[in-house]
Amino acid sequence: MKTIRMAALAACLVAGLPVAAQAQSAEDEAAEWEVDGEIGLFSDYRFRGVSLSGKDAEVTGELSVAHESGFYAGTWLSNVDLGSGADDLEVDLYAGWATEVGLVSLDVGAIYYLYPSDGSLDYIELTGSVGTSIGPASVSLGAAYAPSQGALGNTDNTYVYVAGEVALTDMATLHGSFGIEDGAFGNSKRDWTVGVNLDVGHGFTAGVAYVDTARAGTALADPTAVFSVTKSF
């Protein structure tokens, strides 16, 4: 009887090996990918200093996936008010690749800006940035280039910026950015932002930022304070 029981136990263990191997393989594959999401409420939708919501409140949603190889992709949605009466939604589709080389982080990608109710506004933009840490702060230099397209009046657009952040406390982070834009969206247009984000726990972040521009040529670029609440999951 003991011999039979031992044989039966061995058979069960052998039979269970493929199942265990498959379970481990599934766990490994799941570990290679990360899925993130976020919803947010903002007092204004400021894009490089200019309001794209007619100075009204903005509601956003984002879903992204990232692979341990550095590849990432996602979509971001927001309400907009661009004045045409039909463009009440913006959908951004993006993809790229990010990696670290020593103390330097690199990121290259592309964003496709879609306006489902008015396709004539759709355009694509290529992006890239390089960043590093300086003491307790992180800083990055980046650029975005939109080739000549019909939505841009058959001209191109270039935006370069510097951005950084530093932790003030375990909960509060100070951030800022400065950018210069030339082309379809502005001629030597400059914009800057300084703000504080507060981690209030359970995935919630509250923030306030001062946003201003120079040579924007529109009242939608007047200086303002943008208040926000976001929830990540």
C-alpha positions in Angstrom: 0.0 0.0 0.0 2.8 2.4 0.8 4.4 1.7 -2.6 1.1 2.4 -4.4 0.6 5.6 -2.5 4.1 6.8 -3.3 3.6 6.0 -6.9 0.3 7.8 -7.0 1.9 10.9 -5.3 4.7 10.8 -7.8 2.3 10.6 -10.7 0.3 13.6 -9.3 3.5 15.7 -9.0 4.6 14.9 -12.5 1.1 15.6 -13.9 1.1 18.9 -12.0 4.5 20.1 -13.5 3.1 21.4 -16.8 0.3 23.2 -15.0 2.8 24.8 -12.6 5.1 25.7 -15.5 2.2 27.3 -17.4 1.1 29.3 -14.3 4.7 30.5 -13.8 5.0 31.4 -17.4 1.8 33.4 -17.2 3.0 35.2 -14.2 6.3 36.1 -15.9 4.5 37.4 -18.9 2.2 39.5 -16.7 5.2 40.9 -14.9 6.6 42.1 -18.3 3.7 44.5 -18.8 2.3 47.3 -16.7 -1.1 48.9 -17.2 -1.9 52.3 -15.7 -4.9 54.6 -15.8 -5.8 58.1 -14.6 -8.8 60.3 -14.5 -8.7 64.0 -13.8 -10.6 67.3 -13.3 -8.9 70.6 -14.1 -10.1 74.2 -13.9 -8.8 74.8 -17.4 -7.2 72.8 -20.2 -3.9 74.7 -20.9 -1.8 73.3 -23.7 1.6 75.0 -23.9 0.1 78.0 -22.2 -3.0 78.3 -24.3 -6.5 77.3 -23.2 -8.1 74.6 -25.4 -11.3 74.5 -23.4 -12.4 78.1 -23.8 -11.2 78.6 -20.2 -13.8 76.2 -19.0 -13.2 73.1 -16.8 -11.5 70.0 -18.3 -12.2 66.4 -17.6 -9.6 63.9 -18.7 -9.0 60.1 -18.9 -5.9 58.1 -19.8 -5.0 54.5 -20.2 -1.5 53.2 -21.0 0.5 50.0 -21.2 4.2 49.7 -20.8 6.6 46.8 -21.5 9.8 46.1 -19.6 11.7 46.5 -22.9 10.8 50.2 -22.8 7.9 50.2 -25.3 4.8 52.0 -24.3 1.5 53.1 -25.8 -1.7 54.7 -24.7 -4.6 57.0 -25.2 -5.6 60.2 -23.5 -9.0 62.0 -23.8 -10.3 65.5 -22.9 -13.1 67.8 -23.7 -12.1 70.8 -25.8 -13.6 74.0 -27.2 -11.7 75.1 -30.3 -14.4 77.4 -31.6 -15.7 75.3 -34.6 -18.8 74.1 -32.7 -18.1 70.5 -33.6 -14.8 69.7 -31.9 -15.9 69.0 -28.3 -13.5 66.0 -27.8 -9.8 65.4 -28.2 -8.4 61.9 -28.4 -4.6 61.5 -28.3 -3.1 58.2 -29.4 0.6 57.9 -28.5 3.4 55.3 -28.6 7.1 55.4 -27.9 10.1 53.8 -26.4 11.9 54.9 -23.2 15.1 53.6 -21.6 17.9 54.6 -19.3 21.6 54.8 -20.1 23.6 55.2 -16.9 22.1 58.3 -15.2 20.4 59.5 -18.4 16.8 58.7 -19.4 15.8 58.8 -23.0 12.3 58.9 -24.6 11.2 59.0 -28.2 7.7 58.7 -29.6 4.8 60.1 -31.5 1.4 61.5 -30.7 -1.6 61.6 -33.0 -4.1 64.3 -32.0 -7.6 63.3 -33.1 -10.8 65.4 -33.1 -13.6 62.9 -33.9 -16.2 65.5 -34.8 -13.9 67.5 -37.0 -11.2 65.4 -38.7 -9.7 68.5 -40.5 -8.1 69.3 -37.2 -6.2 66.0 -36.8 -2.4 66.1 -36.9 0.6 64.1 -35.8 3.6 65.1 -33.8 7.0 63.5 -33.1 8.5 63.8 -29.6 11.8 63.2 -27.8 13.4 64.0 -24.5 16.5 63.4 -22.4 16.5 63.7 -18.6 18.6 63.1 -15.5 18.7 63.7 -11.8 20.5 66.5 -10.1 20.6 65.9 -6.4 16.9 65.6 -5.2 15.6 67.1 -8.4 15.0 65.7 -11.9 15.3 67.8 -15.1 14.6 67.0 -18.7 15.1 68.7 -22.1 12.6 67.9 -24.8 11.3 68.7 -28.2 8.1 68.1 -30.3 8.0 68.5 -34.0 4.9 68.4 -36.2 5.6 68.1 -39.9 3.7 70.1 -42.4 0.1 69.0 -42.5 -3.2 70.3 -43.7 -4.5 70.8 -40.1 -1.5 73.1 -39.5 -2.1 75.2 -42.6 0.5 73.2 -44.6 3.3 74.4 -42.4 5.3 72.7 -39.6 5.7 73.5 -35.9 8.5 73.1 -33.4 8.3 73.2 -29.6 11.3 72.9 -27.3 11.2 72.9 -23.6 12.9 72.3 -20.3 11.0 70.8 -17.3 11.9 69.8 -13.8 10.6 68.8 -10.4 11.8 68.4 -6.9 10.2 66.9 -3.8 9.5 69.4 -1.1 8.2 66.9 1.4 7.0 63.3 1.4 3.7 64.5 0.0 4.4 67.8 -1.9 6.3 68.1 -5.2 7.3 71.4 -6.9 7.4 71.3 -10.7 8.0 73.8 -13.5 8.6 74.1 -17.2 9.5 76.7 -19.9 8.9 76.3 -23.6 9.4 78.1 -26.9 7.3 77.4 -29.9 7.7 78.4 -33.6 5.6 77.6 -36.6 1.9 76.8 -37.0 1.0 77.5 -33.4 3.1 80.6 -32.7 6.0 82.7 -33.7 8.6 82.8 -30.9 5.8 82.0 -28.5 7.0 81.4 -24.9 5.1 79.7 -22.1 6.0 78.7 -18.6 4.4 76.9 -15.6 5.2 76.7 -11.9 3.1 74.5 -9.6 2.8 72.2 -6.6 1.3 68.7 -6.5 0.1 67.2 -3.3 -0.2 63.4 -2.9 -3.2 63.0 -0.7 -3.2 59.2 -0.7 -5.3 56.4 -2.2 -4.1 57.4 -5.7 -5.4 61.0 -5.4 -3.3 64.0 -6.3 -4.3 67.7 -5.8 -2.5 70.4 -7.6 -2.3 74.1 -8.4 -0.2 75.7 -11.1 0.5 79.2 -12.4 0.5 79.2 -16.2 1.6 82.2 -18.4 2.7 82.9 -22.0 4.3 85.6 -24.0 3.6 86.5 -27.7 0.6 84.1 -27.8 -1.6 86.7 -29.5 -4.9 85.5 -27.9 -6.9 86.1 -24.7 -6.9 82.4 -24.3 -3.3 82.6 -23.3 -3.8 85.1 -20.4 -2.1 84.1 -17.2 -4.1 81.9 -14.9 -4.0 79.5 -12.0 -5.1 75.9 -12.9 -6.4 73.8 -10.1 -6.6 70.0 -10.5 -7.5 66.7 -8.8 -6.5 63.4 -10.4 -6.9 59.8 -9.5 -4.5 57.1 -10.7 -5.2 53.4 -10.8 
